[in-house]
Amino acid sequence: MLNSPRARRGMASAPHALAAQAALGVLRDGGNALEAMVAAAATIAVVYPHMNSIGGDAFWNVYAPGEKVFTIEACGPTARAADLAFYAERGCMTIPTRGPLAANTVAGTLSGWQQALAISRARWRGRLPLTRLLEDAIYHANEGIAVTASQARTTRDKLAELEPQAGFAEHFLIDGRAPDVGAVFRQRDLGATLRHLARKGLDDFYRGELGDAVGAELQHLGSPLTRADLVAYQARLSKPLELRHSRGMLYNTAPPTQGLVSLLILALADRIGLDRAQVDSADYVHLLVEASKRAFLVRNQHVTDPAYMRLDAQGCLDDEGFLASHARAIDAQRAAPWGDGQPPADTVWMGVIDAEGRAVSFIQSIYHEFGSGVVLRDSGINWQNRGCSFSLDPRQLNVLAPSRLPFHTLNPALALLDDGRVLVYGTMGGDGQPQTQAAVFTRAVLFGQPLQQAITAPRWLLGRTWGESTDTLKLESRFPSALIEALTSRGHEIELLQAFDERVGHAGAVARHPSGVIEGAADPRSDGAAVGF
């Protein structure tokens, strides 16, 4: 995949082709980018169930010509009963990664959809009913999807820890086994839930009949979440972080996400002259890896729920002295030591730009693959485990507290470039998200590669991912041996991956050019597509 699809009236990119097609169908029916993204989000929750769910969280960055970029923060806080004593009473030294004790944060994603549709109606003349937007998702849940290699492999690899969790085997196995690639996989309980929401409205998940059932079952299973936690929650609009880059204005999500990391990498690369390197050379990879290390140090020391932060995230991006000090710490010829990565995460990024140039960069997640593994019996909702990222050590930055927002790896990116392009881009992959964003942005914007080439080209990943324990610099094996040798000589501990390895993420991008042509790209490492009309 090297050629970018291009169109004039709209474009959607998603890591599963059916989600991209759901968005495109809404655009064809006269819907706008927000409506199209809700359709894609509902569909991806059905067709890529190991990566995301309506029982998870989401973040949106949204732009319309003549308006300021804004964020929809659909990130649920911890339960009000989730404190250190709650876990101490249950003998926990750490928060479990699976099971009901891991299901300790409110699922925010549906409230985010609700906020998006309210804005669509109020500002963008949105008119399509929720029944239409959820139509594809309901069909795929009831009639079945063909299991992808990614879903089959993930289910098989994680089966030992997931099968004992409430509802998992019933909802995600076929005849008691991990499903085979190409098997027809149905989720009729989830289909019924989506149909119920289409009739009753998305708020029913929090303050209606469905919320009653969800809250009661979570409590019955032993989660600290209650009906009251759902009733109290609502996604909120917020201001994104912004960076004045040499090529334009760049936007990403503010804490509790790691959007600061993604912008810091690009800010530092801008200041150390990345554009003077040859694209995809050893110098290019080395400089971006070293910029990533500096940005991750800031994240690990400071980024958490903003109510608990002492560092002004936007101030970091505005402070030339702060940026210059970190840029000076980068050695162009020697790798700094590293070994402080975060755990893996499973996520989907999707982007839509419509005919009027309105753009959405969106991420939806359940944290680890299949989240907590807890699947609610009657609704078929798989609950996230985002709250297992909290520490039970009161001395730690991200210590558990009631009603606290969890740290999020999610950070959908958006750029308004000085050459007139509007660009949305992103990926799944925990620590890999900022690194892949840096690769896609610099290849496409600094070095002029078409979007599809920028995404298809070999990538790297510094740190742990997908259950691995190593903090090596992982490179796809398509990188030439001379580059690998050059990086090794600079002190990087190299680990080779497959030629196209999904551990480096499922990236995507959509750009609207000044001519009105919209360019898209999807990752060949995923099951995705970029489609336009």
Secondary structure as GFF3:
##gff-version 3
##sequence-region A 1 533
A	DSSP	beta_strand	6	7	.	.	.	ID=ss1
A	DSSP	beta_strand	10	14	.	.	.	ID=ss2
A	DSSP	alpha_helix	17	28	.	.	.	ID=ss3
A	DSSP	alpha_helix	33	47	.	.	.	ID=ss4
A	DSSP	beta_strand	57	63	.	.	.	ID=ss5
A	DSSP	beta_strand	70	74	.	.	.	ID=ss6
A	DSSP	alpha_helix	84	88	.	.	.	ID=ss7
A	DSSP	alpha_helix	109	123	.	.	.	ID=ss8
A	DSSP	alpha_helix	130	133	.	.	.	ID=ss9
A	DSSP	alpha_helix	135	143	.	.	.	ID=ss10
A	DSSP	beta_strand	145	146	.	.	.	ID=ss11
A	DSSP	alpha_helix	149	157	.	.	.	ID=ss12
A	DSSP	alpha_helix	159	162	.	.	.	ID=ss13
A	DSSP	alpha_helix	168	172	.	.	.	ID=ss14
A	DSSP	beta_strand	184	185	.	.	.	ID=ss15
A	DSSP	alpha_helix	188	200	.	.	.	ID=ss16
A	DSSP	alpha_helix	204	207	.	.	.	ID=ss17
A	DSSP	alpha_helix	209	221	.	.	.	ID=ss18
A	DSSP	alpha_helix	227	231	.	.	.	ID=ss19
A	DSSP	beta_strand	236	238	.	.	.	ID=ss20
A	DSSP	beta_strand	241	245	.	.	.	ID=ss21
A	DSSP	beta_strand	248	252	.	.	.	ID=ss22
A	DSSP	alpha_helix	259	271	.	.	.	ID=ss23
A	DSSP	three_ten_helix	274	276	.	.	.	ID=ss24
A	DSSP	alpha_helix	282	302	.	.	.	ID=ss25
A	DSSP	three_ten_helix	306	308	.	.	.	ID=ss26
A	DSSP	alpha_helix	313	318	.	.	.	ID=ss27
A	DSSP	alpha_helix	320	328	.	.	.	ID=ss28
A	DSSP	beta_strand	346	354	.	.	.	ID=ss29
A	DSSP	beta_strand	359	367	.	.	.	ID=ss30
A	DSSP	three_ten_helix	386	389	.	.	.	ID=ss31
A	DSSP	beta_strand	413	417	.	.	.	ID=ss32
A	DSSP	beta_strand	422	426	.	.	.	ID=ss33
A	DSSP	alpha_helix	432	441	.	.	.	ID=ss34
A	DSSP	pi_helix	442	446	.	.	.	ID=ss35
A	DSSP	alpha_helix	451	456	.	.	.	ID=ss36
A	DSSP	beta_strand	460	462	.	.	.	ID=ss37
A	DSSP	beta_strand	473	476	.	.	.	ID=ss38
A	DSSP	alpha_helix	481	489	.	.	.	ID=ss39
A	DSSP	beta_strand	494	497	.	.	.	ID=ss40
A	DSSP	three_ten_helix	502	504	.	.	.	ID=ss41
A	DSSP	beta_strand	508	512	.	.	.	ID=ss42
A	DSSP	beta_strand	518	522	.	.	.	ID=ss43
A	DSSP	beta_strand	529	532	.	.	.	ID=ss44
###
